Amino acid sequence: PTRMDIALPHYDAENATSWLTQLNAFIEDNAANHAYSEKYGSAAVKAFVSQLCEKILSTEESAVVGAQLFALRLCCREPALAIAVSANKEFVAQLVWIAHLHSAEAKPDEQQEKLLKLGEDHQSQDESTKLLVNIVFRDPSSRRALIDANIIGSLKTRLSAKDLADEDIFPLARLALHLANEESILESDQLLTTEWIVLLGDLLGRLTAKAKVPACSLGLIEVLKLIFTITIPLGPMGKQIKPSPEMLQAHRKLVQLYQDLLFDETQDASFHRIRLNVVNCLINVPGETTSWFAPEQTLQALFALMHAIIYSVPKDENGRRSLDTDEIDGTLTPVLLVLTSISKAIPRARMILRQLVFPPELLDPSAAPLASKEEMKTGKGIDPPRALVDSDTIAKHLVNVMCSFRTGLKHHASDFLFVLCNSDPNELVRMTGLGPAAGHLQFLGALAQAAATGAKSPSGPMRPEDMPDLSGVKPGEDISKLVGAGATAAKEDDPTLTPAAAEAPTSEESSDKKPADTASD
């Protein structure tokens, strides 16, 4: 039907009971709609939204208020309508009272007392919170007013409540996430407190035990995103603040929960998203927590995740797996960052990953020697070696993005391979070709060195006795036996795996790794 054939709910004082019936029909009909102006006409839907705002503040029947809030929340999926509601500052300020997110110091007037009573109804309180989420997501400028009203403190109180339902964690954590992303909050580090870390650890533990329940998995992902955002100042993308002993102790529980989620063998799309968000959190884990990690399982889980991301992309007619997409950029980049940190910190992990990532033909330097300067003049050594091009290895597909316009993905793919080459410019050229390696080597100031022949790796050649036995092991299989005793023996020199050892990203990397800020709808 065209928009001329579809009528929006209309309140009629002489037939007030039909209003709720119309609203429920509207909600059912628009469960998946995001384009209300197109469906109903811009003027009509704006008038409807304005009427909803007015009726929400004047209606005293909780069931009707809940339906009105639900309908308005759906309308605010459309950015223009959310911005229109956000412009009504008085309405947004009153909405906070229904959501029970007002400042503890604020004294309610008579109208606000009524709104607080309406908020005692679970649907009204829940829908008003979700409506605030949609407003601040579509109109980030509205965050400032909520922050000034101390809504963050109220969110902390709500999330700390003993009677908090599992399904209520999702909207509250998502609203806190949007506000935490406000520039002034990020720069002030005001959420980086032991109290917040302890609270989020408690919520994470509660939801991890129910991670396979859909409503809990949504809340779990939001809590992980909030942890990542709050802890940015601790990690390589922030100021790398030294945590207090109390905050370190609060991270002990987080580290254990991160591992529980990483090591869980559940294979479905929801749990894959959970693991990806765990990896984001690992980026900011303080280096002092390294002794709390299980090295073998951590390496295995992260490699399996990288393998799953890359090989989920089908080959094109040329045998390439195109990783140059927004989705892959947002998921693979953090995994590469953490694996690079581990590879820098633990030589044996670096050797294992090197053998799993590159084709076996390239692992023997004598089988594919570095081209000489004279040979490079004829083009030899510029392109990736044939053994790499003809393979379906992880290295091949990472080399393909070393020239990507996606600066974060390009940098971390290049840096990962560079570290697996013992941070030796010549070895990187030998394994990937001068063409793909040139950009990263130029960035490192090592391009001139890469043309030299016979240069030795700064860390020396890998000894045969150090090489792990990979016979019969396929990518994605259990690689814990490859770490085994070697990791234990090396523990004194090489602390257990730490994702916090990453070097600070440079300006070239931008902020690609920041989790997407999405609306709750």
ROBA-995081 format. One record per atom (N, C-alpha, C): residue in three letters; x, y, z. Coordinates in steps of 0.05 Angstrom, whole numbers, plus 5000, padded with zeros to 4 digits. Example, Ala and Ser with C-alpha at 12.3 -4.5 7.8 and 13.67 -1.06 7.14 Angstrom:
! ROBA-995081
ala526448865156;ala524649105156;ala526449345156;ser525749555142;ser527349795143;ser525850015157;
! end
This chain:
! ROBA-995081
pro501749765000;pro500050005000;pro501750255000;thr500750464988;thr502150724988;thr501550855014;arg503151075020;arg502851205045;arg500051345047;met498751395024;met496151515025;met494051315035;asp494751055033;asp492750855041;asp493150775071;ile495250865084;ile495850775111;ile495351005130;ala493750955150;ala493151155170;ala494851115195;leu495851335206;leu497251335231;leu495251345254;pro496051235277;pro494251255301;pro493551555306;his491051595314;his490151865320;his488551865346;tyr489252035364;tyr487852045390;tyr485152195387;asp483052065396;asp480452195396;asp479352185425;ala479052425437;ala478152435465;ala475552295470;glu473852295449;glu471152165453;glu471351865451;asn473551765441;asn473851475439;asn476751395447;ala477351465472;ala480151435481;ala481051145482;thr479250955485;thr480050675486;thr481250575460;ser480450695438;ser481450605412;ser484350685408;trp485250885423;trp488050985421;trp490050765426;leu489650615448;leu491450395455;leu491350175434;thr488950115424;thr488749915403;thr490249995377;gln489950255370;gln491350355346;gln494450345351;leu495350415375;leu498150415380;leu499350135379;asn497949935390;asn498949665389;asn499049555360;ala497049635344;ala497149555316;ala499449685301;phe500049935308;phe502250085296;phe504849945303;ile505149875328;ile507649735338;ile508049475324;glu505949315321;glu506149055308;glu506849095278;asp505649285266;asp506049335237;asp508849445230;asn510149575250;asn512649705245;asn515049595260;ala514849335267;ala516949215283;ala519649225269;ala519649225242;ala522149225227;ala522549475210;asn520849675214;asn520949915197;asn522950115208;his524450235189;his526350445196;his525950705180;ala523850705163;ala523350935145;ala520451015146;tyr519751165167;tyr516951235172;tyr516051455154;ser517751645148;ser516951865131;ser516251765103;glu517751575094;glu517251455068;glu514551305068;lys513951175089;lys511551015090;lys509051175095;tyr509251375113;tyr506851525121;tyr506751805110;gly509051905101;gly509152185093;gly510452355115;ser512252525108;ser513852675128;ser512152835147;ala510352995136;ala508753165153;ala506953005172;ala505752795162;ala503952635179;ala505452505202;val507852395196;val509252245217;val510452445237;lys511252685229;lys512252885248;lys510052975267;ala507652995256;ala505353075273;ala504752845293;phe504952605284;phe504552365301;phe506552365324;val509152415317;val511252415337;val510752635358;ser509952865348;ser509453095366;ser507153025385;gln505052895374;gln502752815390;gln503652605412;leu505352425404;leu506352225424;leu507852355447;cys509552545440;cys511052685461;cys509152825481;glu507052945470;glu505153085487;glu503552895504;lys502652675492;lys500952485507;lys502552335528;ile505152275523;ile506752135543;ile506852285569;leu507152545567;leu507352715592;leu504752775605;ser502552725591;ser499952795602;ser498252545609;thr499052315600;thr497452065606;thr498251955633;glu496351855648;glu496951745674;glu496651435675;glu495551325654;glu495151035653;glu497750905643;ser499050735659;ser501650625653;ser501650465627;ala499550305623;ala499550135599;ala499550305573;val498150525574;val498050705551;val500650845548;val501850935570;val504451065569;val506550885557;gly506550625566;gly508450435555;gly508150395525;ala505750385515;ala505250355486;ala506150605471;gln505550835483;gln506351085470;gln509451105468;leu510851035489;leu513751035489;leu514850835469;phe513550605467;phe514450405448;phe514150505420;ala511850625413;ala511450735387;ala513350955380;leu513951135400;leu515751355395;leu518651245391;arg519351045407;arg521950925404;arg522350815376;leu520350675365;leu520550575338;leu520850805318;cys519351015321;cys519651245303;cys522451365304;cys523651355327;cys526351475330;cys528551305319;arg527851095305;arg529750955289;arg530551125265;glu528751285256;glu529251465233;glu530751715244;pro533151765234;pro534751985245;pro533352255247;ala531852325226;ala530552595226;ala528552615248;leu527152395254;leu525152395275;leu526452395302;ala528652255305;ala530052255331;ala531152535337;ile532152665317;ile533252935320;ile531053125328;ala528653085316;ala526353255322;ala525553225352;val525552975361;val524952925389;val527053045408;ser529653005399;ser531853115415;ser531653415418;ala530653545398;ala530453845399;ala528453935420;asn526653755428;asn524653815449;asn526053765476;lys527653955485;lys529353915508;lys527653855533;glu525353995536;glu523653945559;glu522653665560;phe521953555537;phe520953275536;phe523153085544;val525553115533;val527752935540;val528452955570;ala528353195581;ala528953225609;ala526853075626;gln524353085618;gln522252945633;gln522452635629;leu523352555605;leu523652275599;leu525552135618;val527552285627;val529552175646;val528152095672;trp526052235680;trp524652165705;trp523051905701;ile521851865678;ile520451605674;ile522351375675;ala524751425664;ala526851215663;ala528151175690;his527451335710;his528751325736;his531751365734;leu532551545716;leu535351605713;leu536051895721;his534252015736;his534752285746;his536952285767;ser538252515770;ser540352545790;ser539252505818;ala540752375835;ala539952315862;ala539452575878;glu540852785870;glu540553045884;glu538153205874;ala537053135851;ala534753285840;ala532253245856;lys530753465861;lys528253455876;lys525953465857;pro524253255855;pro522153255835;pro519953455842;asp518753585821;asp516353745826;asp513953565823;glu511553675823;glu509153515823;glu508953355797;gln509653475774;gln509553335749;gln511553095749;gln513853145759;gln515952945758;gln515352715778;glu513952775799;glu512952565817;glu511152375802;lys509452485785;lys507652315769;lys509152145750;leu511252265738;leu512852115718;leu514451895732;leu515451945756;leu516751735771;leu514951505777;lys512451565783;lys510451355789;lys509951195764;leu509751335741;leu509351195715;leu511751005710;gly514151095717;gly516550935713;gly516750685731;glu515050665750;glu514950425766;glu513950185751;asp512450245729;asp511650035710;asp514049955693;his514649695692;his517149605679;his517249685650;gln514949655635;gln515049715607;gln515650005602;ser514350175618;ser514850465614;ser517750545620;gln518850435642;gln521650495649;gln523550385627;asp523050145618;asp524750015598;asp524650165571;glu522150225563;glu521850365537;glu523050645537;ser522750785560;ser523951055561;ser526951045560;thr528150835572;thr531050805570;thr531950745542;lys530550565528;lys531150505500;lys530750745482;leu528650905488;leu528151145473;leu530551345476;leu531551365500;leu533851545504;leu536351435488;val536551175486;val538751065471;val538551145441;asn536151115430;asn535751195402;asn536251485397;ile535451655416;ile535851945414;ile538752015414;val540351915433;val543151995435;val544751865413;phe543851635402;phe545351515380;phe545051675355;arg542451755349;arg541951905324;arg542652195326;asp542752305350;asp543452585354;asp545552605377;pro548152555370;pro550252555391;pro550352815406;ser549353035395;ser549453295409;ser547753285434;ser545853095436;ser544153085459;ser545552955483;arg547852835479;arg549252695501;arg549952895523;arg550853135515;arg551953325534;arg549953395555;ala547453435547;ala545353515567;ala544953295587;leu544953045578;leu544552815596;leu546952785615;ile549352825605;ile551652805622;ile551653025643;asp550853265635;asp550653485654;asp548653435676;ala546653275669;ala544553205689;ala545352975706;asn547852885704;asn549052665720;asn547552405716;ile546752355691;ile545452105684;ile547351865686;ile549951915683;ile551951695685;ile551951585713;gly551751755733;gly551651655760;gly549151495765;ser546951585753;ser544451435757;ser544551175742;leu545851165719;leu546150905705;leu547750705722;lys549750805735;lys551450635752;lys549750525775;thr548050695787;thr546250605808;thr544250395798;arg543150445775;arg541250245763;arg542549985758;leu544949995746;leu546449745739;leu547349595764;ser547549735786;ser548449615812;ser546149495827;ala543649555819;ala541349465835;ala541249155837;lys540649055860;lys540548765864;lys538248635850;asp536048795845;asp533648675832;asp533748735802;leu536048805791;leu536248865762;leu535748615746;ala533848615728;ala533248385711;ala535448355689;asp535948115680;asp538048065660;asp537448225635;glu534948235626;glu534248365601;glu534548675603;asp534648775627;asp534949075630;asp537849165628;ile539748975630;ile542549055628;ile543149165600;phe541949055580;phe542649135552;phe542049435547;pro539649535552;pro539249825546;pro540850005564;leu541149935589;leu542550105608;leu545550115601;ala546749885594;ala549549885587;ala549950025560;arg548049995542;arg548350135516;arg548150435519;leu546350525536;leu546150815540;leu548750915553;ala549750765573;ala552350845585;ala554550845565;leu554550655546;leu556550645525;leu556550895507;his554150985499;his553851225482;his554951465497;leu554251495522;leu555151725538;leu558151705543;ala559251465547;ala562051435551;ala563751515527;asn562451495503;asn563851575479;asn563851875474;glu562552025491;glu562652315489;glu565552405493;glu566552575476;glu569352655476;glu570252755504;ser568652915516;ser569453025542;ser569752805563;ile568152595561;ile568252365580;ile570852205575;leu571352155549;leu573751995542;leu576252135551;glu576352405547;glu578752555553;glu579252585583;ser577052585598;ser577252625627;ser577852375643;asp577552135631;asp577951885644;asp576151855669;gln573951995670;gln572351995695;gln570951725700;leu570651555679;leu569451295684;leu571551075690;leu574051145687;leu576150955693;leu576650945723;thr574850815737;thr575050785766;thr574750495774;thr575850425797;thr575650155807;thr572750075810;glu571050265819;glu568250195824;glu566950105798;trp567450255776;trp566250175750;trp567349905741;ile569949865744;ile571149605735;ile569949375751;val569649415777;val568449205794;val565549145785;leu564049365781;leu561249335773;leu561049185747;leu562549265727;leu562449135701;leu563448845702;gly565348795720;gly566248525724;gly564048345735;asp562548455754;asp560248315765;asp558148255744;leu557548455728;leu555548425707;leu556448215686;leu559048235679;leu560148055659;leu560047765670;gly560747725695;gly560647465706;gly557747355707;arg555947525713;arg553147435714;arg552147355686;leu552847505666;leu551947455639;leu553547235625;thr556047205632;thr557646985620;thr556446715627;ala555446685651;ala554146435659;ala551646375643;lys550546585630;lys548046555614;lys548446645585;ala550946625576;ala551646735550;ala550146625526;lys549046385529;lys547646255507;lys544646335507;val543846485527;val541046595527;val541046855510;pro539446875489;pro539547105471;pro539447375485;ala537547405504;ala537347665518;ala539847725534;cys541147525545;cys543547565560;cys545947615542;ser546047485519;ser548347525501;ser548447815491;leu546047935486;leu546048215478;leu547148395500;gly546348345524;gly547348505547;gly550348455551;leu551148205547;leu554048135550;leu555748295530;ile554848315505;ile556448455485;ile556548755492;glu554348865502;glu554449155509;glu556249205533;val556349025552;val558149055575;val561049035566;leu561648855548;leu564348835537;leu565149095522;lys563249205507;lys563849455493;lys564349675512;leu562849685534;leu563149895554;leu565849855568;ile566549615574;ile569149565587;ile571449665569;phe571249605543;phe573349695524;phe573549995524;thr571250135522;thr571250425521;thr572350545546;ile571450445569;ile572350555595;ile575350515599;thr576450295589;thr579250225594;thr581150325572;ile580150475553;ile581950575532;ile584350725543;pro584050885565;pro586351025576;pro588650845586;leu587950585591;leu590050405600;leu591650285577;gly590550285553;gly591750145531;gly593250315511;pro594050185489;pro595750325469;pro594350545454;met591650555455;met590250765441;met589651005459;gly590450985485;gly590051195504;gly592651295515;lys592451395540;lys594851515552;lys596651305566;gln595751055566;gln597150835579;gln597650895608;ile595550965622;ile595551035650;ile596350795666;lys598050825686;lys598750605704;lys596450555724;pro595350315724;pro593050265741;pro593950235770;ser592050305788;ser592550275817;ser592449985824;pro593649905847;pro593449625856;pro590549525858;glu588749705867;glu585949625869;glu584749575842;met585449735822;met584349695795;met585549445783;leu588049385788;leu589249135778;leu587748895790;gln587148915815;gln585748685828;gln583048655815;ala581748875809;ala579048865796;ala579348735768;his581648765755;his582048645728;his582448345730;arg583148245754;arg583547955756;arg581047795748;lys578847895757;lys576347755750;lys575747785720;leu576248025709;leu575748065681;leu577447875664;val580047845671;val581747675655;val580747385655;gln579847285678;gln578747015679;gln576246985661;leu574547185662;leu572047175646;leu572747205616;tyr574647375609;tyr575447385581;tyr576347115571;gln577846975587;gln578846705579;gln576546505577;asp574746515596;asp572346335595;asp570846375569;leu570546615561;leu569046675536;leu570746595511;leu573246655512;leu575046585489;leu575246285485;phe575346145507;phe575845855505;phe573245695501;asp570945815504;asp568445675501;asp568245575472;glu567445325469;glu567545195442;glu564845235427;thr563045395437;thr560545445423;thr561145575396;gln559845465375;gln560345575348;gln557645675337;asp557145925340;asp554846045327;asp555446345324;ala553746485309;ala554346765302;ala554346935327;ser552546885346;ser552447045370;ser555047025387;phe556046775390;phe558446745406;phe560846845391;his560846845365;his562946955349;his563147255355;arg560847395356;arg560847675363;arg561947725391;ile561247545409;ile562247575437;ile565247555437;arg566347355423;arg569247325423;arg570647575411;leu569547685390;leu570747915377;leu570848155397;asn568748185413;asn568648395432;asn570648345456;val571048085462;val573048025482;val575848105472;val576348055447;val578948135436;val579348435438;asn577248595433;asn577448885436;asn578348955464;cys577148815484;cys577848865512;cys580748795518;leu581748575505;leu584448495510;leu586448705503;ile585748875484;ile587649085475;ile588449265498;asn586549305517;asn587049495539;asn587749365565;val588149105565;val588748965590;val591549065600;pro591849145626;pro594449235636;pro596549015634;gly598949095627;gly601148905625;gly601748755651;glu601048875673;glu601648755699;glu599948505704;thr597948455687;thr596148225691;thr597047985675;thr599447995662;thr600247785644;thr600347505656;ser601047495682;ser601447225694;ser598747085699;trp596547225694;trp593947105698;trp592846965673;phe594346985650;phe593346865625;phe594446585621;ala592846415609;ala593646145601;ala594846165573;pro597446145570;pro598746205544;pro597846025521;glu597845765526;glu597145575504;glu594345625493;gln592445635511;gln589645655503;gln589145935490;thr590446135501;thr589946405490;thr590946425461;leu593346325456;leu594446325429;leu592646165411;gln591845935420;gln590145765403;gln587445895396;ala586246015417;ala583646145412;ala583846385393;leu585946545396;leu586246775379;leu586946705350;phe588646495347;phe589246405320;phe586746295307;ala585146135322;ala582746025310;ala580746245302;leu580746455318;leu578946675311;leu579846815285;met582446875283;met583546985259;met583046805235;his583446555238;his582946355217;his580046365208;ala578246375227;ala575346375221;ala574546625206;ile575646855214;ile574947105201;ile575847105172;ile578347025167;ile579447035140;ile578146835122;tyr577746585132;tyr576646375114;tyr573646375113;ser572346565127;ser569446605123;ser568946745097;val570946875085;val570647025060;val571146835037;pro569246805019;pro569646614996;pro571746724977;lys572946534962;lys574946604942;lys573546734918;asp574946914905;asp573947014879;asp575146844857;glu574746924832;glu575646754809;glu578646734808;asn580046924821;asn582946924821;asn584146784846;gly582446664862;gly583346524886;gly583946704909;arg583046954908;arg583547144929;arg581147154948;arg581647204973;arg579547254992;arg579647544999;ser577647694990;ser577747984994;ser577248065023;leu579348155036;leu579048245064;leu578648545066;asp578548675043;asp578348965042;asp575449065044;thr574148995067;thr571349065071;thr571049185099;asp568949335103;asp568449455129;asp568249245151;glu566749025144;glu566248825164;glu568848685173;ile570548605153;ile573048475160;ile574948665174;asp574948915165;asp576649125178;asp576049145207;gly573449155214;gly572649195242;gly573048945259;thr573248705248;thr573648465264;thr576548365264;leu577848375241;leu580548265239;leu582648445251;thr582348715249;thr584348895259;thr584948855288;pro583048845306;pro583648795335;pro585048535340;val584248325325;val585548055329;val588448075321;leu589048215298;leu591848245290;leu593448405310;leu592248605321;leu593648775341;leu594448605365;val592648435375;val593248275399;val595248055392;leu594947925369;leu596847715362;leu599647835357;thr599748075347;thr602348205343;thr603648255370;ser602048345389;ser603148395417;ser604348135428;ile602847915425;ile603747655435;ile606347575421;ser606347605395;ser608647525379;ser611147685387;lys610847935393;lys613048105402;lys614148005429;ala612347925446;ala613047865474;ala614147585477;ile613247395460;ile613947115465;ile615046995439;pro617646955437;pro618946845413;pro617746585404;arg617146405422;arg616046145414;arg613346175401;ala611646355412;ala609046405399;ala609546515371;arg611546685368;arg612146795342;arg612846575322;met614446385331;met615346165313;met612945995305;ile611245935324;ile608845775318;ile607045915298;leu606546165302;leu604846315284;leu606146345256;arg608646375256;arg610146405230;arg609646155213;gln609845915226;gln609545665211;gln606645615203;leu604845715218;leu601945675212;leu601045875191;val602246105189;val601346325172;val602546315144;phe605146255142;phe606446265116;phe606445985102;pro606645975076;pro606845715062;pro609445585069;pro609545315072;pro612045175081;pro614345225062;glu613745265036;glu615945305017;glu617645555023;leu616545745037;leu617945995043;leu619445985070;leu618945785086;leu620145775112;leu623045705112;asp623945585090;asp626845525087;asp628045745070;pro629745915081;pro630946145066;pro632446055041;ser633645815042;ser635245725019;ser633445644996;ala630945585001;ala629045504980;ala627945744966;ala627845974979;ala626846224966;ala628546454976;pro631046484966;pro632846684976;pro631946964969;leu632847164984;leu632247444978;leu633547524952;ala632047654935;ala633147744909;ala635347954913;ser637347954896;ser639448154898;ser638548414886;lys640148624890;lys639548884879;lys639348864849;glu641148714836;glu641148694807;glu638648554798;glu637848344812;glu635448194804;glu632948364808;met632948534828;met630648714832;met630248904810;lys632448984797;lys632249164774;lys630749044751;thr630748774750;thr629248634729;thr626448564737;gly625748644762;gly623048594772;gly622748364791;lys624948194793;lys624847974811;lys624748064840;gly623047954856;gly622948034884;gly621048264890;ile620048384869;ile618148614873;ile615448504881;asp614448304865;asp611848184870;asp612147964891;pro609947894904;pro610047674923;pro611147414910;pro612547254925;pro613647004914;pro611446814905;arg612146664884;arg610146484872;arg608946294892;ala610646194911;ala609646004931;ala607446124948;leu607646384952;leu605546524967;leu603046574951;val603446664926;val601146724908;val599446474903;asp600746244899;asp599346004892;asp598145864916;ser598545964940;ser597545834964;ser594845954972;asp593645824993;asp591245935005;asp591745985034;thr594146085040;thr595046125067;thr594046395078;ile594146425104;ile593446675117;ile595246895107;ala597846835104;ala599747045095;ala598947155068;lys598146985050;lys597347075023;lys595147285025;his593147235041;his590847415043;his591547665059;leu593347655078;leu594247895092;leu596048065074;val597647935057;val599248095038;val597548255019;asn595248145012;asn593448284993;asn592348545005;val592348565032;val591348815044;val593549005052;met596048925047;met598349095055;met598449355038;cys596949355016;cys596749595000;cys593949715001;ser592349645021;ser589649735024;ser589550025031;phe587250155024;phe586850435032;phe585750445061;arg585150215073;arg584250205101;arg586650205119;thr587350445129;thr589950475142;thr590350295166;gly588250265182;gly588550095206;gly589049805199;leu587449695181;leu587749415173;leu590449375159;lys591149565141;lys593749545127;lys596049545146;his596049725165;his598249755184;his598549495201;his596349395212;his596549175230;his597048905215;ala596048875191;ala596748635175;ala599748645169;ser600748875161;ser603648905154;ser605348865179;asp604548985201;asp606148965226;asp606148675236;phe603948535234;phe603848255243;phe605748085227;leu605748115201;leu607547955184;leu610448045189;phe610948305193;phe613648405199;phe614748275224;val613048265245;val613948145271;val614447845267;leu612747705251;leu613247425246;leu615847375230;cys616747585217;cys619347575203;cys621547675221;asn621247645247;asn623247735267;asn623948025264;ser622048195255;ser622448485252;ser624848535234;asp625348365215;asp627648385196;asp626548485169;pro627248725160;pro626148835135;pro626748655111;asn629148535110;asn629848355088;asn628148105088;glu627647995112;glu626047755113;glu623147815105;leu622148045112;leu619448125103;leu619248145073;val621348265061;val621448285032;val621548005019;arg623247825031;arg623447555020;arg620747405021;met619247445042;met616847295046;met614447415032;thr614447685028;thr612047805017;thr612547954990;gly615048004983;gly615648164960;gly616048454968;leu617848594953;leu618448864960;leu615949054956;gly614348994935;gly612049164930;gly610149184954;pro609148964964;pro607248974987;pro608649085012;ala611249015016;ala612649095040;ala613549385041;ala613749505017;ala614949775016;ala613649985033;gly610949985033;gly609550195049;gly610150175078;his610049935090;his610549905118;his613449965125;leu615249875108;leu618049925113;leu618750225111;gln617350355092;gln617750645090;gln616750785116;phe614550685126;phe613350795151;phe615350755174;leu616750525174;leu618550455196;leu621350585191;gly621750705168;gly624350825161;gly626350605154;ala625450375144;ala627250155139;ala627250065110;leu626150235093;leu625950145064;leu628650125051;ala630450305057;ala633150295045;ala634550035053;gln634249955078;gln635549705087;gln634549455072;ala632049475064;ala630749235053;ala632049145026;ala633349325012;ala634549244987;ala637249104990;ala638349115014;ala640948995019;ala640748695019;thr642848555009;thr642648265008;thr644448145030;gly643547915040;gly645147775059;gly645047885087;ala643248075092;ala642948185119;ala641847965138;lys642847955162;lys641847755181;lys639647875198;ser637847695207;ser635747785225;ser636947895250;pro635848115261;pro636948225286;pro636848015309;ser634947835308;ser634747645330;ser636247385323;gly637547385300;gly639047145292;gly637246935279;pro638346745264;pro636746545251;pro635346365270;met633046255262;met631746065279;met633245795279;arg633745695303;arg635145445305;arg633245215299;pro634144995286;pro632444765280;pro631144655305;glu632644645327;glu631544525352;glu629344695364;asp629144955355;asp627045135366;asp624445105350;met624744995326;met622344985308;met620344785319;pro617844865321;pro615744675330;pro615144475308;asp614444235316;asp613744025297;asp610844065288;leu610344145263;leu607744205254;leu606643985235;ser608043765234;ser607243555215;ser604443455222;gly602743455202;gly600043355206;gly598143555219;val599043795225;val597243995238;val596244185216;lys593644215216;lys592344395196;lys591444645210;pro591344875196;pro590445125208;pro587745095221;gly587445195245;gly584845185258;gly584644955277;glu586444755275;glu586344525293;glu587644595320;asp587644415338;asp588744455365;asp591744495363;ile592744735369;ile595544795367;ile596844815395;ser595344745416;ser596444775443;ser598844595447;lys598844365433;lys601144185436;lys603744305425;leu603344495407;leu605744625394;leu606944825414;val605444935432;val606545115452;val607744955475;gly606044785486;gly606844585506;gly609144655524;ala611044475526;ala613244495544;ala615044735538;gly615144805512;gly616845035505;gly615845295518;ala613245335519;ala612145575531;ala612745575561;thr612445335573;thr612945315602;thr615845375608;ala617645255592;ala620445295597;ala621345575593;ala619945715574;ala620645995568;ala619346195586;lys617846095606;lys616146275621;lys617846485636;glu620146405645;glu621846585661;glu622746825644;asp623446765619;asp624446975601;asp622147115587;asp620046955580;asp617847065565;asp615247035582;pro614347245594;pro611847225610;pro609547115594;thr607647015608;thr605346905594;thr604047105575;leu602547005557;leu601547175536;leu600147425546;thr600947655535;thr599647905543;thr598748065519;pro596248135517;pro595348305496;pro595948595501;ala597048655525;ala597448935532;ala600249035524;ala601848865511;ala604548945504;ala604649095478;ala602349145465;ala602349275439;ala603549555441;glu604949635420;glu605949905419;glu603650095413;ala603950345421;ala601750535417;ala601350585387;pro598850575377;pro598250625349;pro599250895341;thr600050915317;thr600951175306;thr598651315293;ser599151555284;ser597051715271;ser596151575246;glu597851415234;glu597151275209;glu594751085214;glu594650975238;glu592650775243;glu589850885248;ser589651135254;ser587051265261;ser585751115284;ser583151115285;ser581650975306;ser579950765295;asp580850615275;asp579250415262;asp578350195281;lys579750145303;lys579149915319;lys576949975340;lys576050215341;lys573950275361;lys571350135354;pro570149985372;pro567649845366;pro565450035355;ala563949925337;ala561850095325;ala559750175346;asp558850415344;asp556850525362;asp554150495349;thr552650285356;thr550150225342;thr547750275360;ala545550325347;ala543050385362;ala541750135372;ser540150165393;ser538749935404;ser536249875388;asp535050085376;asp532550055362;asp530449915379;
! end
